[in-house]
């Protein structure tokens, strides 16, 4: 028995995460770029990226956000990597929650496996990545909020076109690779390695050769994101600014407006000093003829408690 999404959409081989470059470029703005103070074009790019949600018109939400910014409260940002094609509603193939606490200069980064079985409001139990197909960004946010029992303050949605360009714009990234493997015609030895755009794409695509499957792939994604955050924070080449901004504008949508981005830069950027990666431990299981990633209640409660403690820390 196939889920509704799988019935309505033919299974296609999807190109894997060109979206990540867009995440890196959004984080370039959030955590360290001096571009806000140098180029007028940044404001234009931010306006192009800005895609508010229906909930953003709520006066109470606006007041809550103003209070959160004024008090330097923890902000939770949901990163969605979406593969959208013609005649296809799309799915959020990757979901990462960033919980940014400026009071302790720390970020929790939680990867949510796309096949995780959850209750999608109004739709019942299904894979979490199907929430996007059913109700877009808003339903994805609502699903994550209910799953983790926390507020999602902002989102960033990235298409599948920016990855290689983004890594190249940063002149590559350096990561520590735990196990040697080959993928996409490249060999990745264990130890510290430098990745250009093509290499980074292959590096985060590998799954079948990883004994941890999607969990191992998610860990490599987080490693690349963290390396790019650090690289972006110290990025000083102004000769590539226009190209970088074009890549951002073409690949990222967010409900963060320009002033909120500026506040994140001035008041929250030091949080990058400590980035703690989190994962949801679980196991694969067939229900009917559909494969799901099952997370126990105990494990879910552990993650909820860790995030709650982080958000309240002073």
Rosetta blueprint (number, residue, H / E / L):
1 X L
2 X L
3 X L
4 X H
5 X H
6 X H
7 X H
8 X H
9 X L
10 X L
11 X L
12 X L
13 X L
14 X L
15 X L
16 X L
17 X L
18 X L
19 X H
20 X H
21 X H
22 X H
23 X H
24 X H
25 X H
26 X H
27 X H
28 X H
29 X H
30 X H
31 X H
32 X L
33 X L
34 X L
35 X H
36 X H
37 X H
38 X L
39 X L
40 X L
41 X H
42 X H
43 X H
44 X H
45 X H
46 X H
47 X H
48 X H
49 X H
50 X E
51 X L
52 X L
53 X L
54 X H
55 X H
56 X H
57 X H
58 X L
59 X H
60 X H
61 X H
62 X H
63 X H
64 X H
65 X H
66 X H
67 X H
68 X H
69 X H
70 X H
71 X L
72 X L
73 X L
74 X L
75 X E
76 X E
77 X E
78 X E
79 X E
80 X E
81 X E
82 X E
83 X E
84 X L
85 X L
86 X L
87 X L
88 X L
89 X L
90 X L
91 X E
92 X E
93 X E
94 X E
95 X E
96 X E
97 X E
98 X E
99 X E
100 X E
101 X E
102 X L
103 X L
104 X L
105 X L
106 X E
107 X E
108 X E
109 X E
110 X E
111 X E
112 X E
113 X L
114 X L
115 X L
116 X E
117 X E
118 X E
119 X E
120 X E
121 X L
122 X L
123 X L
124 X E
125 X E
126 X E
127 X E
128 X L
129 X L
130 X H
131 X H
132 X H
133 X H
134 X H
135 X H
136 X H
137 X H
138 X H
139 X H
140 X H
141 X H
142 X H
143 X H
144 X H
145 X H
146 X H
147 X H
148 X H
149 X L
150 X L
151 X L
152 X L
153 X L
154 X E
155 X E
156 X E
157 X E
158 X E
159 X L
160 X L
161 X L
162 X L
163 X H
164 X H
165 X H
166 X H
167 X H
168 X H
169 X H
170 X L
171 X L
172 X L
173 X E
174 X E
175 X E
176 X E
177 X E
178 X L
179 X L
180 X L
181 X E
182 X E
183 X E
184 X L
185 X L
186 X E
187 X E
188 X E
189 X L
190 X L
191 X E
192 X E
193 X E
194 X E
195 X E
196 X L
197 X H
198 X H
199 X H
200 X H
201 X H
202 X H
203 X H
204 X H
205 X H
206 X L
207 X L
208 X L
209 X L
210 X L
211 X L
212 X L
213 X L
214 X H
215 X H
216 X H
217 X H
218 X H
219 X H
220 X H
221 X H
222 X H
223 X H
224 X H
225 X H
226 X H
227 X H
228 X H
229 X H
230 X H
231 X H
232 X H
233 X H
234 X L
235 X L
236 X L
237 X L
238 X H
239 X H
240 X H
241 X H
242 X H
243 X H
244 X H
245 X H
246 X H
247 X H
248 X H
249 X H
250 X H
251 X H
252 X E
253 X E
254 X E
255 X L
256 X L
257 X L
258 X H
259 X H
260 X H
261 X H
262 X H
263 X H
264 X H
265 X H
266 X H
267 X H
268 X H
269 X H
270 X H
271 X H
272 X H
273 X H
274 X L
275 X E
276 X E
277 X E
278 X E
279 X E
280 X L
281 X L
282 X L
283 X E
284 X E
285 X E
286 X E
287 X E
288 X L
289 X L
290 X E
291 X E
292 X E
293 X E
294 X E
295 X L
296 X L
297 X H
298 X H
299 X H
300 X H
301 X H
302 X H
303 X H
304 X H
305 X H
306 X H
307 X H
308 X H
309 X H
310 X H
311 X H
312 X H
313 X L
314 X L
